[in-house]
Amino acid sequence: MRISSTRIVAAALSAAVLIFATGPSLAQSADPKAGNQRQQSGEGDGQKKLDEFAEAAKLLGGPAANPECVWLGRRVVGLLWRDDLDTAFRHLDLYDRFGCPAGHIQATFRCLVRQGNPDLKLPETLNGRVHACWINPDAEAATPPPSSAAGTSNR
């Protein structure tokens, strides 16, 4: 009698494990269209990055145009702008290991500072400015910094 009751308990536990193990996997595959939409938006971002790397290679030339230099360098400049210096310096170490030009980081950051404060609520604004400065660090600021009015004095 003991052996048969042990078999029943073991069978019941096995059935419970199978039911609970397959439950979440069925729930996850209920909407196959959602997965396709995420993949399509990811492909658009990937194509955008490839286009940015191609643009950098066409306009810059040299080691600053290498995809790894573009990617790491833009990240370093963005992190410097956000005052995340520890992370920026870690990325800068990688940037140097790939043989990327340190002077390009300085020129890009100088260009970004000249343009003034971007709207940090829109991350694409900062990313766009960093990319534009990476491509052409000598460009004039898109929006000139506010200048003091002529004829005013503190006297």
Sequence and secondary structure as in RCSB ss.txt:
>XXXX:A:sequence
MRISSTRIVAAALSAAVLIFATGPSLAQSADPKAGNQRQQSGEGDGQKKLDEFAEAAKLLGGPAANPECVWLGRR
VVGLLWRDDLDTAFRHLDLYDRFGCPAGHIQATFRCLVRQGNPDLKLPETLNGRVHACWINPDAEAATPPPSSAA
GTSNR
>XXXX:A:secstr
 HHHHHHHHHHHHHHHHHHHHHHHHHHHTS HHHHHHHHHHHHHHHHHHHHHHHHHHHHT SGGGSHHHHHHHHH
HHHHHHTT HHHHHHHHHHHHHTT  HHHHHHHHHHHHHT    TTSHHHHHHHHHHHHH TT   SS      T
T    
